[in-house]
Amino acid sequence: MAKIGIIICDRERTCIGGKCLMAIQERAGVFRKYPKDEPLELVGFIPCGGCPGERLERAPAEMKKYGADEIVLASCFLAGYPPCPYLEDFIQYIKNYVGLPVVVGSHPMPTNYINAHLAAGDWDRDGVREYLEPLTNDQEASLRYDSTRPDFLKSKTSKKEGL
């Protein structure tokens, strides 16, 4: 069984993790690499603590103690405007000091965020495009994760209830 820890951007510190948890359950976004028929355990979910990453020294190491095989820096590190300016520092610290692999992004990037960032040009300007492929390469998933749509989560509920 794979075990992961998720760190979210502090700008989203009140996030309940709905899209990240949905992506784990559906094996969407970066979680596509994990087989649906095998358990995927979330050992921790915490905000980074604010710029420049107040909890970075403690949180990934704690997650490692609880068995994390990898740390996921959630999609909000890329979805916020601007994208996290400390992203590369976080990645290097976790890889080199904590000794765990890092994945950037969690759930599929919602269409409304894709459109906003393409218009702003910040993903290219800030050099984060390399992390976006697994989050933006499935248009259907990006639409499904767009919470600005009036039918967000409704079609999923209807399917479960057989409606």
Secondary structure, DSSP 4 states (H G I P E B T S, - for coil): -EEEEEEE-GGGTT---HHHHHHHHHT-GGGGGS-TTS-EEEEEEEE--STTTTTTTTHHHHHHHTT-SEEEE-THHHHSSSPPTTHHHHHHHIIIII---EEE--SPPPHHHHHHHHHHTHHHHTT-GGGTHHHHS-HHHHHHT-TTSTTTTHHHHHHHHT-
